[in-house]
């Protein structure tokens, strides 16, 4: 089942508008090597901007590798673009939220390690990105320290934290090399700046990623009404232009480099000026991003499991489910946000477990249901009506229970009020927190070798010496 937010004609209109923006308005790009590459490929330059002709854009789209298989150190693989839906946790939360006390505090290294180990146990979370931005390390070391302390606590395929400069690229690649082949293990993500700017540090990082041949994930993140047009289609044009500018730079450096789109449109609430991650417009924008990227053939990761709620409440539940379901039905390859709340600034162990159940329901929704001779059950209906059995006793019922026709929730309340009352009126959040604590007591991740741990510490120390001083 696939939901179409955009018609094929509308997708072509967005594509043509994007080409006009890149050719006539251009992008701000001042990094010297990048400008030289662009000029040599036929782009026009002025003091700060680079104007990219449509022919070059389409040539680079064609050259980019659209499929890639990522493998975790435990052997698990994912291949975004293969028709499956994958889920990824949210990354870079600065605060952690305790469901029992309803309090938040800055996230520490221990919080990160615990959350990653819990995510490793979640069957509906397929890719791991460093969950927290650590507050107990120097700011310039935050991304690298979060990656170093993620690696030992999961065996799943990885994504890098958001990378700021070329030095961080070199260090995350060195860390990945400690446990495997970086080109097979993870994707490195870099954000352009809206509107239509690739800062020098980001450009140098893109060149470094391409030099190493590591799969690249541009993360354009425009905010409608603040750093992008307030119309969703206009924001999508700008998002696309920022993404394709990164694609061109990467392909000019390394033709055939694997690319995944990480689309992050958010909506400004004009009453507060804040970026909103919970409104239904997020789901619509994500679905439009999916359709546009599939027009080009790129796999796409979009936000969906996100909310503006500050606690695990009704708002949180409906925003997460709604905004993940819409892009999922539009054919998203990967949906991000697992475990986050508070507009992607806060993470929670209970949210991780709750989102695992939401993700399972979304997977079930994509499957639809069977309609064939056996499923239509004409003979079963006749048998019951003729008095031979009730439906519960039918082998047909047993088969469809085992097939997953009906998803049996573990956290959501499915009993009677009387039973719920006698059990102490425990809700889904309390069950999720209890399950998180149980999993953390029981789940063990195969450890790295002592020599690997030591090498990671050596690399992080070298990074601290270079970046922090």
C-alpha positions in Angstrom: 0.0 0.0 0.0 1.5 3.4 -1.0 0.2 6.9 -0.2 0.7 9.6 -2.9 1.0 13.1 -1.5 2.3 14.4 -4.9 1.3 13.6 -8.4 4.0 12.8 -11.0 3.3 16.2 -12.6 3.8 18.0 -9.2 7.1 16.1 -8.7 8.3 17.3 -12.0 7.3 20.8 -11.2 9.3 20.7 -8.0 12.3 19.2 -9.8 12.2 22.0 -12.5 11.8 24.7 -9.8 14.8 23.2 -8.0 16.9 23.4 -11.2 16.0 27.0 -11.6 17.0 27.8 -8.1 20.4 26.2 -8.4 21.1 27.8 -11.8 19.6 31.3 -11.3 19.9 31.9 -7.5 22.8 29.5 -6.8 24.2 28.5 -3.4 26.6 30.2 -1.1 29.9 28.3 -1.3 33.2 30.0 -0.5 35.5 27.0 0.3 38.3 27.3 -2.4 38.7 23.6 -3.4 34.9 23.2 -3.8 34.7 26.3 -5.9 37.5 25.0 -8.2 35.7 21.7 -8.7 32.4 23.5 -9.4 34.0 25.9 -11.9 35.9 23.1 -13.7 32.5 21.3 -14.1 30.9 24.3 -15.8 29.4 26.3 -12.9 29.3 30.1 -12.8 30.9 31.8 -9.8 30.7 35.2 -8.1 32.2 36.4 -4.9 30.2 34.0 -2.7 27.8 32.1 -4.8 28.1 29.1 -7.2 25.4 28.7 -9.9 24.9 25.1 -10.9 23.5 24.3 -14.4 20.7 21.8 -14.6 22.7 19.5 -16.9 25.4 19.1 -14.3 22.8 18.4 -11.5 21.1 15.7 -13.6 24.5 14.2 -14.5 25.5 14.0 -10.9 22.1 12.5 -9.9 22.7 9.8 -12.5 26.2 9.0 -11.3 25.4 8.7 -7.6 25.1 5.1 -6.3 21.5 4.6 -5.1 21.8 1.3 -3.3 24.2 0.2 -0.5 24.2 -2.5 2.1 25.3 -1.6 5.6 26.5 -4.3 8.0 26.8 -4.1 11.7 29.7 -5.8 13.6 27.2 -8.6 14.6 26.5 -9.4 10.9 23.1 -7.7 10.7 22.6 -6.0 7.3 20.2 -3.4 6.0 19.9 -2.1 2.4 17.8 1.1 2.3 16.0 1.2 -1.0 15.3 -2.5 -1.1 11.5 -2.0 -0.5 11.7 -2.6 3.3 11.0 0.0 5.9 13.8 0.5 8.4 13.7 2.5 11.6 16.6 4.6 13.2 16.8 6.1 16.6 16.9 9.9 17.0 20.4 11.4 17.4 22.0 14.2 19.3 19.5 14.7 22.1 21.0 17.0 24.7 18.8 16.0 27.6 17.5 12.8 29.0 14.0 12.4 30.5 13.0 10.2 33.3 9.4 8.9 32.9 8.9 8.2 36.6 9.9 11.6 37.9 8.9 13.6 34.8 12.2 15.4 35.1 14.9 16.1 32.6 18.6 16.7 33.0 21.7 17.0 30.7 22.7 13.7 29.1 26.0 12.1 30.2 28.2 9.3 28.7 26.6 6.7 30.9 23.1 7.8 29.6 24.3 7.3 26.1 25.8 3.9 26.7 22.6 2.7 28.5 20.3 4.1 25.7 22.4 2.5 22.9 22.3 -0.9 24.7 18.5 -0.6 25.0 18.2 0.3 21.3 20.3 -2.7 20.4 17.7 -4.9 22.0 14.7 -3.3 20.2 13.6 -5.5 17.3 12.1 -2.6 15.3 15.1 -0.3 15.5 17.5 -1.3 12.7 20.2 1.4 12.6 21.9 3.1 15.5 23.1 6.7 15.6 24.7 8.2 18.7 21.6 9.0 20.8 22.8 11.8 23.0 25.0 14.8 22.5 27.2 14.4 25.6 27.4 17.3 28.1 30.2 15.8 30.2 32.9 16.2 27.5 34.3 19.4 25.8 31.9 20.8 23.2 34.4 20.4 20.4 34.7 16.7 21.3 30.9 16.0 21.7 30.3 14.3 18.3 33.4 12.1 18.4 32.9 11.1 22.0 29.3 10.1 21.4 30.4 7.9 18.5 33.3 6.4 20.5 30.8 5.4 23.3 28.2 4.1 20.9 30.4 1.6 19.1 30.9 -0.9 22.0 27.2 -1.0 22.9 25.5 -2.2 19.7 26.1 -4.7 16.9 23.7 -3.1 14.5 24.6 -1.0 11.4 25.5 2.6 12.3 25.2 6.2 11.2 27.7 8.9 12.3 26.6 11.8 14.4 26.1 15.0 12.6 29.6 15.9 11.4 30.9 19.5 11.5 34.3 19.4 9.7 36.9 17.3 7.9 38.8 16.5 11.1 35.7 14.8 12.6 35.3 12.8 9.4 38.9 11.5 9.7 38.4 10.6 13.3 35.0 8.8 12.9 36.5 6.8 10.0 39.5 5.8 12.2 37.1 4.7 14.9 35.0 2.7 12.5 38.2 1.0 11.2 38.8 -0.4 14.7 35.8 -2.7 14.3 35.4 -3.2 10.5 35.3 -1.7 7.0 34.0 1.9 7.4 32.5 1.9 3.8 30.4 -1.1 4.8 29.6 -0.1 8.3 28.1 3.3 8.3 26.9 6.5 6.6 28.5 9.9 7.4 26.0 12.8 7.7 26.7 16.5 7.1 24.2 19.4 7.1 24.2 22.3 4.8 22.8 25.5 6.3 19.5 26.9 5.2 18.9 28.9 3.2 21.2 27.5 0.4 24.5 27.6 2.1 27.4 25.1 2.4 29.7 26.6 5.0 33.5 26.0 4.5 33.7 23.4 7.3 30.8 21.5 5.8 32.2 21.6 2.3 35.6 20.4 3.6 33.8 17.5 5.4 32.0 16.5 2.2 35.3 16.4 0.3 36.8 14.3 3.1 33.9 11.9 3.0 34.2 11.5 -0.8 37.9 11.1 -0.5 37.5 8.1 1.8 34.6 6.7 -0.3 32.3 6.5 2.7 28.5 6.6 2.0 27.3 10.1 2.4 24.1 11.5 3.9 23.3 15.2 3.4 20.9 16.5 6.0 19.2 19.6 4.8 16.9 20.9 7.6 15.0 24.1 6.5 12.4 25.6 8.8 9.4 26.9 7.0 8.8 30.6 7.5 12.2 31.0 9.1 14.9 29.6 6.9 12.7 28.4 4.0 9.4 29.5 2.3 6.3 28.9 4.5 4.6 26.9 1.8 5.4 23.2 2.0 6.1 22.9 -1.7 8.5 25.9 -1.6 10.3 24.4 1.4 10.6 21.2 -0.5 12.1 23.0 -3.5 14.7 24.6 -1.2 15.4 21.3 0.7 15.9 19.6 -2.7 18.3 22.3 -3.9 20.4 22.1 -0.7 20.5 18.3 -1.0 21.4 18.3 -4.7 24.1 20.9 -4.3 25.7 18.5 -1.8 25.3 15.6 -4.2 27.0 17.6 -7.0 30.0 18.4 -4.8 30.3 14.8 -3.6 30.0 13.3 -7.1 32.5 15.7 -8.6 35.0 14.5 -6.0 34.1 10.8 -6.1 31.8 9.8 -9.0 29.5 6.9 -7.9 29.7 7.7 -4.2 26.7 6.2 -2.4 24.1 8.8 -1.3 21.2 8.7 1.1 18.9 11.7 1.6 18.2 12.7 5.2 15.3 15.1 4.8 14.4 17.3 7.8 11.7 19.9 7.1 10.3 21.5 10.2 7.5 24.0 10.5 7.8 27.4 12.3 4.9 28.2 14.7 4.3 31.9 14.1 3.0 32.4 17.6 6.3 31.4 19.2 8.9 31.4 16.4 9.8 27.8 17.4 10.3 24.9 15.0 7.5 22.4 15.3 8.2 18.7 14.8 4.8 17.4 15.9 2.2 18.9 13.5 0.7 16.8 10.7 2.6 19.0 8.3 5.8 17.3 9.3 4.4 14.0 8.1 3.1 15.5 4.9 6.5 17.2 4.2 8.3 13.9 5.0 6.0 12.0 2.6 6.7 14.6 -0.1 10.4 14.2 0.4 10.1 10.5 0.0 8.3 10.7 -3.3 10.7 13.3 -4.7 13.8 11.3 -3.7 12.3 8.1 -5.2 11.7 10.0 -8.4 15.5 10.3 -8.5 16.1 6.8 -7.2 17.7 7.9 -3.9 16.9 6.1 -0.7 15.5 8.5 1.9 15.5 8.8 5.7 12.9 11.2 7.1 11.7 12.2 10.6 8.5 10.6 11.8 8.9 9.3 15.3 9.0 12.8 16.7 6.9 15.1 18.8 6.9 18.5 20.4 5.4 17.1 23.6 7.6 17.7 26.7 6.5 14.4 28.4 5.2 11.0 27.4 1.6 11.9 27.2 -1.4 11.8 24.7 0.1 14.6 22.5 3.4 12.6 22.3 1.6 9.4 21.3 -0.6 10.8 18.5 2.1 13.0 17.0 4.6 10.2 16.9 2.2 7.7 15.4 0.7 10.1 12.9 3.9 11.6 11.6 5.6 8.2 11.2 2.6 6.5 9.6 2.2 9.1 6.8 5.8 8.8 5.3 5.8 5.1 6.0 2.7 4.7 3.7 4.4 6.9 1.2 7.2 4.3 0.9 9.9 5.7 3.2 13.1 3.7 3.3 14.0 4.7 6.8 12.2 6.6 9.5 14.1 8.4 12.2 13.3 9.7 15.7 13.1 6.5 17.8 13.3 7.5 21.4 13.0 11.3 21.1 10.5 13.9 22.4 10.5 17.6 23.1 11.2 18.6 19.4 14.1 16.2 19.1 16.0 17.7 22.1 15.2 15.1 24.7 15.5 11.3 24.8 13.9 8.7 27.1 14.3 5.0 27.8 10.6 4.6 28.1 10.1 6.4 24.8 12.5 4.0 23.2 10.4 1.0 24.3 7.1 2.7 23.4 8.4 3.7 20.0 9.4 0.1 19.4 5.7 -0.8 19.7 4.6 2.1 17.5 7.1 1.1 14.8 5.7 -2.5 14.9 2.2 -1.2 14.4 3.4 0.9 11.4 5.1 -2.1 9.9 1.8 -3.9 10.2 -0.1 -1.1 8.6 2.2 -1.2 5.5 1.5 -4.9 5.1 -2.3 -4.4 4.6 -4.0 -7.8 4.8 -4.4 -10.8 2.6 -7.3 -11.2 0.1 -7.1 -14.7 -1.5 -9.2 -17.8 -1.4 -8.0 -18.9 2.0 -8.3 -15.5 3.6 -11.8 -14.9 2.2 -12.8 -17.9 4.4 -16.1 -18.8 2.6 -15.9 -22.5 3.7 -15.0 -21.5 7.3 -18.0 -19.2 7.5 -20.2 -22.0 6.2 -18.8 -24.5 8.6 -19.5 -22.3 11.6 -23.0 -21.4 10.4 -23.7 -25.2 10.0 -22.8 -25.7 13.6 -19.6 -27.7 13.4 -17.3 -25.3 15.3 -17.1 -21.7 16.5 -14.5 -19.5 15.0 -12.1 -19.7 17.9 -11.8 -23.5 17.4 -11.0 -23.2 13.7 -7.6 -24.1 12.4 -8.1 -21.1 10.1 -8.1 -18.8 13.2 -4.9 -20.4 14.5 -3.1 -20.0 11.1 -4.0 -16.3 10.9 -3.0 -15.7 14.5 0.4 -17.1 13.7 0.7 -15.2 10.5 0.6 -11.8 12.2 -2.7 -10.8 10.6 -3.5 -9.3 14.0 -0.6 -7.6 15.8 -0.7 -8.4 19.6 0.5 -5.3 21.5 2.7 -5.8 24.5 2.4 -2.3 26.1 -1.0 -1.0 25.0 -3.9 -1.8 27.3 -6.1 -4.5 25.8 -7.9 -5.8 28.9 -11.1 -4.8 30.8 -11.4 -1.8 33.1 -11.9 -4.2 36.1 -8.6 -6.1 35.3 -6.8 -2.8 34.8 -8.1 -1.4 38.0 -7.1 -4.5 40.0 -3.6 -4.4 38.5 -3.1 -0.9 39.9 -4.1 1.2 36.9 -0.7 0.9 35.3 -0.5 2.7 31.9 1.6 2.3 28.8 4.4 4.6 30.0 4.8 2.7 33.3 4.9 -0.6 31.3 7.4 0.9 28.9 9.7 2.1 31.7 9.5 -1.3 33.5 10.3 -3.1 30.2 13.3 -0.8 29.6 14.6 -1.6 33.1 14.0 -5.3 32.5 15.8 -5.3 29.1 18.8 -3.4 30.5 19.1 -6.0 33.2 19.0 -8.9 30.7 20.4 -7.7 27.4 24.1 -8.2 26.8 26.0 -6.8 23.8 29.0 -8.8 22.7 31.9 -6.6 24.0 34.8 -5.3 21.9 38.2 -6.7 22.5 40.3 -4.9 25.1 42.7 -3.9 22.3 39.8 -2.3 20.4 38.6 -0.4 23.4 42.2 0.9 24.0 42.6 1.9 20.3 39.3 3.9 20.5 40.5 5.7 23.5 43.8 6.5 21.7 41.9 7.9 18.8 39.6 10.0 21.0 42.6 11.4 22.9 44.3 12.4 19.6 41.1 14.1 18.6 40.9 16.0 21.9 44.5 17.1 21.5 43.9 18.4 18.0 40.4 19.9 18.4 40.3 21.0 22.0 44.0 21.5 22.8 
